Amino acid sequence: MATSTTNSEDRPTDRSVMELQKLHTERETMERLQKELTEEMRFLKHEQEYVKELLKSMEEPEKAGIDDVIPADRSNSPESDSSLDLSDIEPEI
């Protein structure tokens, strides 16, 4: 009488299947986080270049033309004090 024997070592156990599913989920999470990190690094690199250019322009104000300088409109600013008396200041000509 021949009996069919199944080798239990060849079949995945519930525990091993759950571990594989967990690893798969962790891998997907890591790939998603890596993608987000890459996008964030790209954004920060652009921001860094912008800040470098801004600092460079601030260090070299003589290169900026008079048309490049736009005074800030402070008329609506809470810091503007309309009670200041400017009558004693002589304009430079």
C-alpha positions as CSV (number, residue, x, y, z in Angstrom):
1,M,0.0,0.0,0.0
2,A,1.6,3.2,-1.2
3,T,0.9,6.2,0.8
4,S,1.4,9.7,-0.5
5,T,3.5,11.7,1.8
6,T,3.6,15.4,1.5
7,N,6.7,17.1,2.5
8,S,5.6,19.7,5.0
9,E,8.9,21.5,4.5
10,D,8.1,22.3,0.9
11,R,4.8,24.1,1.8
12,P,4.8,27.6,3.1
13,T,3.4,27.9,6.6
14,D,1.0,30.5,7.7
15,R,3.7,32.2,9.7
16,S,6.1,32.4,6.7
17,V,3.3,33.7,4.4
18,M,2.5,36.4,7.0
19,E,6.2,37.3,7.3
20,L,6.5,37.6,3.5
21,Q,3.4,39.8,3.4
22,K,4.8,42.0,6.1
23,L,8.1,42.3,4.2
24,H,6.3,43.1,1.0
25,T,4.3,45.9,2.8
26,E,7.5,47.2,4.4
27,R,9.2,47.3,1.0
28,E,6.3,49.2,-0.5
29,T,6.5,51.7,2.3
30,M,10.2,52.1,2.0
31,E,9.9,52.7,-1.8
32,R,7.2,55.3,-1.2
33,L,9.2,57.0,1.4
34,Q,12.3,57.0,-0.9
35,K,10.3,58.6,-3.6
36,E,9.0,61.3,-1.3
37,L,12.5,61.9,0.0
38,T,13.8,62.2,-3.5
39,E,11.1,64.8,-4.4
40,E,11.8,66.7,-1.2
41,M,15.5,66.7,-1.9
42,R,14.9,68.1,-5.4
43,F,12.7,70.8,-4.0
44,L,15.3,71.7,-1.3
45,K,18.1,71.9,-3.9
46,H,16.1,74.4,-5.9
47,E,15.4,76.4,-2.7
48,Q,19.1,76.3,-1.9
49,E,20.0,77.7,-5.3
50,Y,17.4,80.5,-4.9
51,V,18.8,81.4,-1.4
52,K,22.4,81.4,-2.8
53,E,21.4,83.8,-5.6
54,L,19.5,86.0,-3.1
55,L,22.5,86.2,-0.8
56,K,24.8,86.9,-3.7
57,S,22.6,89.8,-4.8
58,M,22.5,91.1,-1.2
59,E,26.3,91.0,-0.9
60,E,26.8,92.9,-4.2
61,P,24.3,95.7,-4.0
62,E,26.4,98.0,-6.2
63,K,25.6,95.7,-9.1
64,A,21.9,96.3,-8.7
65,G,20.6,99.2,-10.7
66,I,18.4,101.9,-9.2
67,D,15.4,100.4,-11.2
68,D,16.0,97.0,-9.5
69,V,15.3,98.5,-6.0
70,I,11.6,98.8,-5.3
71,P,10.8,100.4,-2.0
72,A,8.3,98.6,0.2
73,D,4.9,100.1,0.5
74,R,4.5,100.6,4.2
75,S,1.4,102.8,4.2
76,N,-0.8,99.9,5.4
77,S,1.8,98.5,7.8
78,P,1.0,98.6,11.5
79,E,4.5,99.9,12.0
80,S,3.8,103.1,10.1
81,D,3.4,105.9,12.6
82,S,1.6,108.9,11.2
83,S,2.4,110.9,14.3
84,L,6.1,111.4,13.3
85,D,7.0,115.0,12.5
86,L,9.3,115.0,9.5
87,S,9.2,118.7,8.9
88,D,12.7,119.3,10.4
89,I,14.3,116.9,7.9
90,E,15.8,118.5,4.8
91,P,15.7,116.5,1.6
92,E,19.0,115.9,-0.1
93,I,19.2,117.3,-3.6
